Amino acid sequence: MTKVFVPMDSAALSMGANEVAQAISDQATKSGLDVTVVRNGSRGMLWLEPLVEVETEAGRVGYANVTADQISDLIAAGFLSGSSHDSCLGLVEELDFLKNQTRITFARVGVIDPLSLADYEAHGGLKGLRNAISMSP
Amino acid sequence: MSNFSEESILNYLGPYKGDGSAVLRSLQLVQELLGYVPDSALDIIAKNSNVSRAEVYGVFTFYSDFRSTPPAKAVVKVCVAEACQASGSASLISELHDRGYDIHKGNIKDDIQMEQTFCLGNCALGPAAMVNGAPIGRATCEKIFVAASAVTA
């Protein structure tokens, strides 16, 4: 299963992120590809929106300013395995904008689906609560 | 949209009966329900919230987002604030003007109304616009009309 991230914050929506997410699901169904589209938040690099990310073994590979009508080309070019393309940025975490930041309260912004408790937990969420529950009064 | 009764509005405002602090929320609810706030709704809200009509009128006229007449099928808001001016909203606005829309006057043409607004918060992707609540980044005349005709069709 391939995980594809398409942001759903207002900035991304204003650049057609919903249409992009729909196009990815449609194309995947049509071609019988096992793809899960996750609607994350924006990483904050609004000028790259919609910034579509594909989960690969090496990390999340980003594609900038993706439009819905590019999706079939991107799939043909193998973007679901993170292959290169004109719009490919490489590993998103390695971009200067993110590499030079230390995010604390914003650590999970743009990384997960903000409404997924499982994603939250997988990224260290609920640790404090669990610890508190295990303590004696 | 223009079909409403005092009863239907009162039903809608039920949770806020007697709550004088809920005038703003009540106005929002009426606009959500009818698309605008008719003059008679001001009396209904005043009665329901147990405040004077003058107080409701004051809140109603303070926020330019509230309208007293029914909206066009497509309501386009175009940002005229500084960040969007810096990213070229002036030429967009004059293009819209050439197509028969004066966003400063907010005239309606072909079921489309274009209005000015001050900052939609999408400054990084200016010029910013909004069509019936859906945001449009790096707005162009073309993008705006495509989105507007999709809702008027």
Interface residues (C-beta under 8 A of the other chain):
Chain A: S10 A11 L13 S14 M15 L46 W47 E49
Chain B: G121 N122 A124 L125 A128 A134 P135 I136 G137 R138
